[in-house]
């Protein structure tokens, strides 16, 4: 994978009454596509949630905080999971990467049909005893609208979320990105009206990206006339932190009986990482060593 050109911009507007995020994520989504060999509709669905995860990860206060977005729904994609940290690292997978559906009534990839009816879970692990878990129903299963609904109901933050993934004819990723605009408490009514008017003029994320807009350009367009100030820029990429050591710890956690059964099978076992598709091989000899370490 070539070096990622993806990044997130953080900004404020209207004298800190609005906070805003925008991202370009083409390389991230393409990396996810090649890692999981996803179909176009699965790429679009996963790409939207990865983009949202990247921006929501950037909202976290502490570097150690980890955010997980889970869509549990009845559609043929069989759920989506995305995990992001505060440093711009994001990873994720779908239950059925090969899902194929005809285009929707607008002639576009049928993400809502692939996702189906269900729930969106937002899990924030902030190093406390218990992680924060927010859950809402999927209102449209198009993902951006579902996150807008989540912010309003679970976090009581009026927000506007836009996400988009555009595919090339050869099914690689042409454009991907998104934005999240949030009103802070006590925002003036005239500011809200101005923002709503600006948002009503927004066509789609992919169209703005196709016009050559950067994340800064997208925010300038949406926050026109609201004195936007960019506060930060953060590189973001599809990055998995799986390792041989983590795989071995996972095997030990299965327990003695399970490991003994694997040893008796006499075969090298293959373990696949859900998040990035990487394959790890653990020999019978190594399993015996792990078992003896676990017993000590």
N, C-alpha and C positions, 0 to 999 in steps of 0.2 A: 504494500500500500504506500503510495507516495505521501509526502508530508501533507498534513491536513491544512487547509486554508480556512477552516471553519472558526467562527468566533461569535461571542455573545457581547452585546453592548448593554450596559446599564445606564439609565438616564432618569432625571427628574424633570418636572415641568410645572408651570403655574405656581412658582415659588414653593416647591415641595408639596403641593397638594396632589400631585400625580407622580407615581413611579412607573417606570416602563423598562421593558426588556425586549430586545429583538436579536435574532440569530440567523446566521446562514449555516446550513448543516449538510450540504450536498455530500461532502467526503465521508462524514459520519454515517449517513444513510446508505451510501454506496458500500462502505466497509461492512455494515450490517448485512446488506444484500448478498455480498460475496461470501461472508462467513456462514450464512444460513441458507444460501441458495433459494431466496424467497421469490415467489411469484410476484407479478406487478402489484396486485391488490394487497398482498401481504407486506410488500416493501412500503407501499403508501401508508398502511395502517401503522406498522412498526415505526416508520420514519416520522410520522406525526407525533407518536408518543415519545420517541427518543428526543425529538426537538423540544417538546414540552418539558421533558425530564431535565434536559440540559439547562433550560432557563429557570426552572423551579429549583434545581440544584444550586444554581447561582444565587438564589434568594436566601440560602441557609446562612446562619450567622457564624457558625464555627467550622473550621477546616475538617474536623472529624465527622461532622454530621452526614448522614446518608439518607437519601430519599428513595422510596420505591413506589412506583405507580403500577397498579395491577388492574387489568380489565378482566373481569370474570363474567362471561356472557355465553349465550347459547348458539352463537353463530359458528360457521364452519372453520373459522380461523382458530377456534378453541383457546381463546384467551391470549392476552399480551402482558408481558412483564418487563418493566424497565427500571434500572437502578442508576442513580446519579449521585456523585459527591459534590462538594462545594468548589472543587477545583476544575470543573469542566469535563471530568471523565464520566462517560455514560456507556451503559451496556444494556442489552435487552434481547428478547426472543419472543416468538409467537408459537402457539401450540402446534399449528399446522402450517408450515411455511409454504406448502405447495398449493394452497387453496386457489381455485380458479372460479371466477364468476363472470357472467356477461356484464357489460357496462350498465350503469343505472339510467334512469329516465333522461338525465342531462347528457348522457354519452360519456360520462366520466367513470373512473374506477369506483366500484361499489363498495367503499370501505364500510358503510353502515350495514350493508347486507352481509359482509364477511364477519363483522364483529358481532352483530345480533343484539338481542335484548339482554340487559344484565346490570352489573354494578361496576362502579369505579372506586377503587380503594387507593388512598394516599397514606403511606406509612412513613413517618419521620422518626429515624433513630438518632436521637440527640445525646446519646450516652447516658440517659436516665435509666432507671430500672425497667420501665415499660416504654416502648415506643408509642408515639401519638399515632392513632389510626382514625382517619376521616373516611367516611363512605357515603356515596350518593348513587342514585340510580343513573343509568345512561339515558339522557333525554333524547338524543338523536343518533347516538353511536357513531357520529362523525369525528369524535374526539375533542375538537376545539370547543364546540358548544357544550360538551359534557364537562369540560374543565371550567368553562365560564360559570356553569351552574354549580359546580363543586365549590369554587371560590366564594360565590354568593351565599350558599347555604351552609357549608361547613366552616368556613373561615370568616364569614360576614364581611367579605371584601368585594365591593362591586368591581368587576373586572371585564375586560374584553380580551379574548384569546383568539388568535388567528394562526393556523398551521397549514402548511402545504408541501406536497411532494409531487414533482412533475417527472414523468418517465420519458426516456428517449424511445425511438422506435425499436431499438435493439434490447429494450427492457433494462438498460442501465439507468442510473439516476441522473436526470438533467439539472434539476433545481430542487432545493429543499430549504425550508426555513420557517420562521414564525415570529410572532410577537405576543407579549402579554402587557396590557395596560391596566393599571390599578388605581382606583381613587382612594386616597387616604381619608380618614374621618374628617368631617366638617369642611369638605370641599364646597366652594361657592357654587351656587346654582348656575351662574352665567358661565363658569368654567365647564361644568357638566354639559350644558347645552352646546357649547362650542366643540367640546370633544365628541359629543354624540353626532353633531353635524359632520365633523371630519371623518368619523368612522363610517358614516352612511355613504361617504364618497369612495371608500376603499373597495376595490373590486375583489381581489383575492391575493393571498400571499404569493402564489406562484406567478401571477401576472406582474406584480411589483418586481419580483426577482427577474422575470423575463425582460422587464424594461431596464434592467441593469442596476436596480436599487440595491445599495448595501444595507446592512442593518441600521446604520446611522440614517441613511436616506429614507428607510421605511418609517423610522420614528419621526423624522422631520416632517414627513408627509402626514402622518396621523396626528402629530402634535403641533401642526402649523398654527402660528399665532399664539402659542401657549408658552413661549420662552423656554424651550427645551435646553437642558444642559446635560451633556454626556459626562457621567461620573466615573465610568470604568469600562475596560474592554478585557475580555477573558477568552483565551483560546479554548476550544472544546473539541473533543474527538471521541470516537468509539474506542473504548479501552477496557480490556478485561484484566482483572487482577488474579485470575486463576493461576495455580502453580502446582508443581509436583507435591510440594509439602502440604498444601491444602487438600489435595486429592487423597493423600495418605492419611491425613487426620480424619477426613470424611470416612474412609474405609475402617479405621479404628473405631469410629463412633458407631459403626453398624453392630459391634459387639462380637464376642468371642465365637459364638456358634456360627454366625454368618461367615466370619473369616475362615473358620475351620472348614466349612462346607466348600468355600472357594478353593482352598488349598487341596482338598480331596478331589475336586474336579480335575486338578492337574493341568489346567490351562492358564496361559497368560490372560489376564483380564483387561478389557478395554473400557475406559471410563471417558465419556464425552462431557465437556463443559456445556451446559445448557446455553450459557450467555454468548459464547463465541464459537462454539463448535469444535474447539481444539480437542484432539484425542490424546489420552494418556494411557500408556501400557504399563501394567504392573505384573512382574513375573511371579511365579509360585515361590521362588526363593525369597523375593522381597516381601511377599505376603507372610511367609514364615517369620521373617525378621520383625515385621510390624506386629505380628501376633505375640511374639516373645516380649517385645517392648511394652505392649499393652498390658501384658500379664504381670510385669514387674511391679 
